[in-house]
Amino acid sequence: MLKHVVLQTDFGLSDGAVSAMYGVAKSVDPSVQIFDLTHDISPYNIWEASYRLYQTISYWPEETVFVSVVDPGVGTERLSVVVKTNANQYIVTPDNGTLTHVKAHMGIKEARIIDEKINRLPRSGESHTFHGRDVYAYTAARIAARVIPYEEVGPQLEVAQLVCLAKEQASNNNGKVRGCIDILDVRFGNLWTNIDRSLLIEAGCQYGDELHVTISHHEKDVYKNKMLFARSFAETHLGESLLYVNSLDKVAVALNQGSFAKAYHIGTGTSWKITIQKAK
C-alpha cells in the first residue's frame, strides 16, 4: 500500500520546522514515506507554491499526498483544505490560491475543509501559527496511512469556491505571440513563460528560426533583441540568448551558461510581458 507524503514549504532548512513536520507524520505511522518537493519557495509567495505543485505532481503515483504550506494568512479565517485531483492525488494546503495551477491545468474533482476538531495534532490546540505541523502534516499522514478515509477530512467544499489567483492566458495574434513570465528556473536564471509550444507552432515558428523577442514591465520595454529558437542549449554559443521549450512544454528564455534574469534584471508575474514573433 502506497504511503507517500510529499512536503513543500517556504520554511527553508535552517531550523527545525520541516523536521517537526516529518516527526508528526512519522508519529501517525512510522511506515509513511516522506519526500521533499522543495522548502525554498520564496517567503509568502503563494503563486510560486502553486506553480511548483503544477511542475511536479503529475510525475507522482496516484494516492500520493502532497502538503503545501506557504501561508501568510495562518491563524486567520482562511480555510484549510484537502483536495482530490482528477489524477487521484491529494493536496493538503491553506485555501489561499496555492491550488491555482493544479485546478487550471490538471483539474480538481473534490475538495473538503479540514475539521480541526478531528484532524489536528493532539495537545496542539493553543498553537495558531504552525498549521503546517499541527494540521497539514498530521492530516496528510492520516490520509496516507489510511487512518482516515478522505471522506473523514471534513465537510465538502464546492471546487468552484476554492480561492484562485489571477492567471493570464497567452495568445497568438497574427503571428505575434504574447504571454507573461510565470516563474524562473531559479538556479539557472531562465525565464519560464505561460506560452505553450503549440502557440509558437501556430504562429509559424520552427526550431532554427530567428525570433524577435520583447520583454516589458508595466508596458515599458526592458529587453528587445533577436534570438534563436533552439531545441537545446548546444545549438548556441556560450553567453548567447535563446528560446527553447522547457520540461512543461512551455516556451522559455535562457542565456547559455548564464542567468538571463540577472543579466537583464527580469522578474516574474503578470506585469512582466513577453512578445515573440518571427524576425523579418
C-alpha positions as CSV (number, residue, x, y, z in Angstrom):
1,M,0.0,0.0,0.0
2,L,1.4,3.4,-1.1
3,K,2.1,5.7,1.9
4,H,3.8,8.7,0.3
5,V,3.7,12.2,1.7
6,V,5.5,15.0,-0.3
7,L,6.2,18.3,1.5
8,Q,6.5,21.8,0.1
9,T,7.0,24.9,2.2
10,D,8.7,28.3,2.4
11,F,10.3,27.4,5.7
12,G,13.9,26.7,4.5
13,L,16.0,24.1,6.3
14,S,17.9,26.4,8.7
15,D,15.7,25.5,11.7
16,G,13.6,22.6,12.9
17,A,10.3,23.4,11.3
18,V,10.5,20.9,8.5
19,S,11.9,18.2,10.8
20,A,8.9,18.7,13.1
21,M,6.6,18.0,10.2
22,Y,8.5,14.8,9.5
23,G,8.2,13.8,13.1
24,V,4.4,14.4,13.2
25,A,3.9,12.4,10.1
26,K,6.0,9.5,11.4
27,S,4.2,9.6,14.8
28,V,1.0,8.8,12.9
29,D,2.6,5.8,11.2
30,P,6.3,5.1,11.1
31,S,6.0,3.4,7.7
32,V,4.8,6.6,6.0
33,Q,7.5,7.6,3.4
34,I,8.2,11.4,3.4
35,F,9.8,13.3,0.5
36,D,10.6,16.9,-0.1
37,L,9.3,18.8,-3.1
38,T,11.1,22.0,-2.0
39,H,11.4,24.1,1.1
40,D,12.9,27.0,-0.8
41,I,9.7,28.7,-2.0
42,S,10.2,32.5,-1.7
43,P,8.7,33.6,1.7
44,Y,4.9,34.2,1.4
45,N,5.0,33.6,-2.4
46,I,1.7,31.7,-3.0
47,W,2.0,32.0,-6.8
48,E,5.4,30.2,-6.7
49,A,4.0,27.5,-4.5
50,S,1.1,27.0,-6.9
51,Y,3.5,26.7,-9.9
52,R,5.9,24.3,-8.2
53,L,3.0,21.9,-7.5
54,Y,1.9,22.1,-11.1
55,Q,5.5,21.5,-12.2
56,T,5.8,18.3,-10.1
57,I,2.7,16.4,-9.1
58,S,1.9,14.7,-12.4
59,Y,5.1,12.7,-12.1
60,W,4.0,11.1,-8.8
61,P,1.7,8.0,-8.5
62,E,-2.0,8.0,-7.7
63,E,-2.8,8.3,-3.9
64,T,0.3,10.4,-3.2
65,V,-0.5,13.0,-0.6
66,F,1.1,16.5,-1.1
67,V,1.4,19.1,1.6
68,S,2.0,22.7,0.6
69,V,2.5,25.3,3.3
70,V,3.0,28.9,2.1
71,D,0.6,30.5,4.5
72,P,0.9,34.2,5.2
73,G,-2.7,34.1,6.5
74,V,-2.0,31.4,9.2
75,G,-4.2,32.0,12.2
76,T,-6.9,33.9,10.2
77,E,-10.3,32.8,8.9
78,R,-8.8,31.3,5.7
79,L,-9.8,27.7,5.2
80,S,-7.6,24.6,5.4
81,V,-8.5,22.1,2.8
82,V,-7.7,18.8,1.2
83,V,-8.5,18.4,-2.5
84,K,-8.6,15.3,-4.6
85,T,-7.2,15.9,-8.1
86,N,-8.5,14.3,-11.3
87,A,-5.5,12.1,-11.2
88,N,-6.5,10.8,-7.7
89,Q,-3.8,12.6,-5.7
90,Y,-4.4,14.6,-2.6
91,I,-3.2,18.1,-1.7
92,V,-3.3,19.4,1.8
93,T,-3.0,23.2,2.0
94,P,-4.4,26.5,3.0
95,D,-7.1,27.7,0.6
96,N,-5.3,30.8,-0.4
97,G,-4.5,30.4,-4.1
98,T,-2.0,27.6,-3.8
99,L,-4.3,25.4,-5.9
100,T,-4.5,27.8,-8.9
101,H,-2.3,26.0,-11.4
102,V,-3.4,22.5,-10.4
103,K,-7.0,23.4,-10.8
104,A,-6.4,25.1,-14.2
105,H,-4.1,22.6,-15.8
106,M,-4.9,19.2,-14.1
107,G,-8.3,19.5,-12.6
108,I,-9.7,19.0,-9.1
109,K,-12.6,16.6,-8.6
110,E,-13.4,17.2,-4.9
111,A,-12.5,19.5,-2.0
112,R,-13.0,19.1,1.7
113,I,-12.5,21.5,4.6
114,I,-10.2,20.1,7.3
115,D,-12.2,19.6,10.5
116,E,-9.6,20.6,13.1
117,K,-11.7,19.1,15.9
118,I,-10.8,15.7,14.5
119,N,-7.8,16.3,12.3
120,R,-5.3,18.2,14.5
121,L,-2.2,17.0,16.4
122,P,-3.3,16.2,19.9
123,R,-2.4,18.8,22.6
124,S,-1.6,21.4,19.9
125,G,-4.9,23.4,20.2
126,E,-3.3,26.5,21.6
127,S,-0.9,26.9,18.8
128,H,-2.2,29.1,16.0
129,T,1.0,29.8,13.9
130,F,2.2,26.4,12.8
131,H,-0.7,24.7,10.9
132,G,2.0,23.0,8.7
133,R,2.9,20.8,11.7
134,D,-0.3,20.7,13.7
135,V,-2.9,20.3,10.9
136,Y,-1.4,19.7,7.5
137,A,1.4,17.2,8.2
138,Y,-0.9,15.4,10.7
139,T,-3.9,15.2,8.3
140,A,-1.7,14.2,5.3
141,A,-0.1,11.3,7.2
142,R,-3.6,10.1,8.4
143,I,-4.8,10.0,4.8
144,A,-1.6,8.4,3.5
145,A,-1.6,5.7,6.2
146,R,-5.4,5.1,5.8
147,V,-6.1,6.1,9.4
148,I,-9.0,8.0,8.0
149,P,-10.6,7.9,4.5
150,Y,-10.7,11.1,2.5
151,E,-14.4,11.5,3.4
152,E,-13.5,12.0,7.1
153,V,-11.3,15.0,6.4
154,G,-14.3,17.3,7.0
155,P,-17.2,18.8,5.1
156,Q,-17.3,19.2,1.4
157,L,-16.4,22.5,-0.3
158,E,-17.5,23.2,-3.8
159,V,-14.5,23.1,-6.1
160,A,-15.7,26.4,-7.7
161,Q,-15.3,28.1,-4.3
162,L,-11.6,27.4,-4.0
163,V,-9.5,30.6,-3.9
164,C,-7.6,31.1,-7.2
165,L,-5.1,33.8,-8.1
166,A,-5.4,35.9,-11.3
167,K,-3.9,33.9,-14.2
168,E,-3.4,35.2,-17.7
169,Q,-3.8,33.3,-21.0
170,A,-1.1,33.5,-23.7
171,S,-2.3,34.5,-27.2
172,N,-1.3,34.5,-30.8
173,N,-2.5,37.5,-32.8
174,N,-1.5,37.2,-36.5
175,G,1.9,35.7,-35.7
176,K,2.6,37.9,-32.7
177,V,2.6,35.6,-29.6
178,R,2.1,37.3,-26.3
179,G,2.4,36.0,-22.8
180,C,4.0,36.6,-19.4
181,I,6.9,35.4,-17.3
182,D,5.3,32.9,-15.0
183,I,8.4,31.9,-13.0
184,L,12.1,31.4,-13.0
185,D,14.1,28.3,-13.4
186,V,15.7,29.6,-10.3
187,R,19.1,28.0,-10.1
188,F,19.9,28.9,-13.8
189,G,18.0,32.2,-14.2
190,N,16.0,31.0,-17.2
191,L,12.6,32.6,-17.8
192,W,9.6,30.3,-17.9
193,T,6.6,31.7,-19.7
194,N,3.0,30.8,-19.9
195,I,3.2,30.3,-23.7
196,D,2.5,26.8,-24.9
197,R,4.8,25.4,-27.6
198,S,1.7,24.9,-29.7
199,L,1.2,28.7,-29.9
200,L,4.6,29.2,-31.4
201,I,3.9,26.5,-34.0
202,E,0.5,28.1,-34.7
203,A,2.4,31.4,-35.3
204,G,4.6,29.6,-37.9
205,C,7.7,29.4,-35.8
206,Q,10.0,26.4,-36.1
207,Y,13.2,25.3,-34.5
208,G,16.1,27.0,-36.1
209,D,14.2,30.2,-36.7
210,E,15.4,33.6,-35.6
211,L,12.7,35.2,-33.5
212,H,12.3,38.7,-32.3
213,V,11.7,38.8,-28.5
214,T,10.5,41.8,-26.5
215,I,10.2,41.8,-22.7
216,S,8.3,44.6,-20.9
217,H,7.5,45.5,-17.4
218,H,4.4,47.6,-16.8
219,E,4.3,48.2,-20.5
220,K,7.9,49.6,-20.6
221,D,10.3,47.6,-22.8
222,V,13.3,46.3,-20.8
223,Y,14.7,43.9,-23.4
224,K,14.4,43.7,-27.2
225,N,16.5,41.5,-29.4
226,K,16.6,38.6,-31.8
227,M,17.4,35.1,-30.7
228,L,17.4,31.5,-32.0
229,F,14.5,29.2,-31.3
230,A,16.6,26.1,-30.4
231,R,16.0,22.5,-29.4
232,S,18.8,22.6,-26.9
233,F,21.5,24.8,-25.4
234,A,24.1,23.0,-27.5
235,E,22.8,24.8,-30.6
236,T,24.0,28.2,-29.3
237,H,27.4,29.6,-28.2
238,L,28.3,30.3,-24.6
239,G,26.7,33.6,-23.5
240,E,24.2,33.6,-26.3
241,S,20.5,34.0,-25.7
242,L,18.0,31.5,-26.9
243,L,14.4,30.4,-26.9
244,Y,13.6,26.8,-26.0
245,V,10.8,24.5,-24.9
246,N,11.0,23.6,-21.2
247,S,10.0,20.4,-19.4
248,L,6.4,21.6,-19.1
249,D,6.1,22.2,-22.9
250,K,6.2,25.9,-22.3
251,V,8.4,28.5,-24.1
252,A,11.4,29.6,-22.1
253,V,14.2,32.1,-22.5
254,A,17.8,31.5,-21.4
255,L,21.4,32.6,-21.6
256,N,23.7,29.7,-22.5
257,Q,25.6,29.0,-19.2
258,G,24.5,32.3,-17.7
259,S,21.5,33.8,-15.9
260,F,19.2,35.7,-18.2
261,A,17.1,37.0,-15.3
262,K,20.2,38.5,-13.6
263,A,21.8,39.8,-16.8
264,Y,18.7,41.8,-17.8
265,H,17.1,42.3,-14.4
266,I,13.9,40.4,-15.3
267,G,11.3,39.5,-12.7
268,T,8.1,37.3,-12.8
269,G,4.4,37.8,-12.7
270,T,1.6,39.2,-14.8
271,S,3.3,42.6,-15.1
272,W,6.2,41.0,-16.9
273,K,5.1,40.5,-20.5
274,I,6.9,38.8,-23.4
275,T,6.2,39.1,-27.1
276,I,7.6,36.7,-29.7
277,Q,7.4,36.9,-33.5
278,K,9.4,35.8,-36.5
279,A,12.2,38.1,-37.3
280,K,11.8,40.0,-40.6
